[in-house]
Amino acid sequence: MKKLISLSITAIGLLVAASVSAHVVVKPNTAGIGAFQVFTMGVPSEKPIATVSLKLMLPDGLSFVTPNVKPGWQVQVKTQATGKKITDDDGMQVDEMKPIEIDWTGGSVPAGQRDEFTFQAQVPATPTTLAWKAYQTYSDGSVVAWDQTPGANVENPYSQTAVTDDLSQSATSMPKESWWDSHGTAATAVLSILAIILAAYALTNRRTG
């Protein structure tokens, strides 16, 4: 009986692990403020058919979004006007645009396999949490939406990246500079000069003694 219970618990654990690993997830989990970060979206095909397109909604605050070349796929970054005007290189007033999504189309992730889709972006300059909502389309036209708020018993949660203030943290964690670290060179020079003076004084006394 104990053996049966143990096997059941193991089987449940494997099923839970498999379901978690099968989610569409964007990594890394954390990034430093203002960093140019490379993100990787892992995409598994859970159905017995292929994944043929993907849409990743971009959180507010990202800039300089640049997807990597993905052989076999067409990649497009879509933008939207913010309602503000900016001055371009020619001195003209134009609409400010922000990136809102990345679309990968025309490729295929076969059933039972996974693939990774990579892009770079500059994250916000202040601490925040980036929510990555993704939409996965299969060859039969069905769409799996990974856009539910993470929590208990949530089947299709979106993944998140915490943007943290690593600058102040690294500054406070730096070891304090000792007196010798900051003054050691000058102190060495002074000691050398004193040694020369004492040697000269001793030599003079020996000659006059």
N, C-alpha and C positions, 0 to 999 in steps of 0.2 A: 504493500500500500504506500509506504514512504517513497519507494522508488518511483511509483506511478505519479505521485504528487510532484516529486522532483523533476521528472520528465515533463510534466505539464507546465510547471513554472518556467522551465528552460524554453519550451516551445513558445509560450506566451512572450517571453523576453525577446526571442528571435523575431517574432512577428512584429513586436513594437519597434525593435531596432530597424527592421526592414522598412516599416512604414515611415519612420522618421528619416531614414537615409534616402527614401524615394521622393522626398519633397524637393520642389524647385527652391534652391537656396542661393543667396548672394553672399559671398565672403569678401573681405574679412568681417569679423564681428565688431571690431573697433578700428578707429582711425584717428590720427591727431588732427587738431584744428588747422584748417587752411592747407592741409597736405594734398599733394597730387598723388592720388591713390589708385592703384590698379585693382579693379574688382573682377571677380570671377563668378559667373552664374552657372551652377551645376544643374543640368536638366536630364532627368531620367524619363524613359518612355515606359510607363506602367501598364498601358493597355496592350493588347496583342496586335496593335497596329503602330505605324510610325508617327512620330511628331514631325510636323511639316512647317510650323511657324511659331514664333515666339514674340511676345510684346512685353517689354519691361517699362513700367511707368517710373519716371525719374522723380525723386523727392525734390522739394523746393530747396534752393540754396546751392545746387550743384552748378559748376561752370566748367568750361573747356572740356566738354564731354567728347571723348574720342574713342570709338570702338576699334578693336583690333580687326585686321583682315581675317575673314572666316571662309576658307575655300569651300565652294559649293553653295554658299549662302549669299544673298543680297542683304546688305546692312544699311539701314537708314535711321538717322537721328531726326526726329520731328521737333519743331520749335513752335513757340506761341508768343505773341506780343504781350509785354508786361503792362502796356498802357503808358510807359514812360518814353521820353525821347532822349537820344544820345547823339553825340557828334562823331561822325565817321572820320576816316583818314583824309577825306577831301574837304572836311569842314562843313559837311551837310548834316542837317538834323534828320535822323532816321528813327524808326521804331526800335526800341530795345527788345531783343528776343531772348527767351529762355528755353533751354532744352526740356522737353516734357516726356519723351519716350524714345526707346530704341526698338526698332523692329528688325527681326531676322526672318527672312522668307526664302522660299525656293530650295531649301535643303531638306535633309531627312535625318532623324535620329531613330534608327530601327527599334522595333519592339524588343524589350528586354535589355536594351543598352542605354548608355547615357553619354552626354557630351558636355563640353564646357564652352561658354561664351564670355569673352573678356573685353573689358573696356577700361579706359582711364578717365578720371574726373577729379577736379579740385573740389574738396569738401568745404562746407561753411567755415568761417573764421571764428565762430562761437560754438560752444558745446550744444549738441542737439542729438536727436535720434533720427536716422534715415530709415524710412519704411519702404521696402522694395516690393511693390505689388506687380505680379507677373501673370500673364495669360498664355496658356499653352494650347495650341491647336493641333488636333490629330488629323490623319488623312481622311477620316470620315466626316470632317467638318465640326466635330464636337470640340468644345473648349473647356478646359479645366482652369478655373480662376483661383490663383493663389493670392487672395486679397482679404482674407479674414484676419481680424485682430488676434494675435497669438494669445493662447490661454488654454485652460484645461478642456479636453474633449473637442478641440477645434480641428477639423479634418484638413482644411487647406489654409494654413496660416501663411502670412507673408513673413519674410525674414527681415532682420533689422541690423543696422550698423550704428554703434554708439560713437559719436564724434566727441572726443575728450580733450581737455586742456592739458596736453602732455608737456607743453612748454614750461608752465609754472611748476609742474610736478618735477620735471628734470632739474629745474633751477634749484628747488628746495632740497632735492636729494643729492646735489653735488657736494663732495667733501669740502670742508672749510680749508682755506689756504693757511698754512702755518706761517709764523713770522719768518722762518728761514726760507720758505718757498718764495716769499715776496722780497726779502732783503738779503738773501744768501749771497748773491753775487757781490753786492756792495760790501758786505761784511768781510767776505774773503779778501777783497782788495785792500780794505783797511788793515786787516791782520797782516797781510803781506808787507805793506808799507812799514808797520810797526816792527816787524821782524827784521827788515833791512836796517832801520834806524838803530835797533838794539845791537845788531851785529856790528854796525859801524862804530857804535859807542864802545863796545867791548874791545874791538881792534885798536881803537885810539888809546884806551886805558892800558893795554898791554904794551904798546910802544912807549908810552910815557912813564910806565911804572919801573 
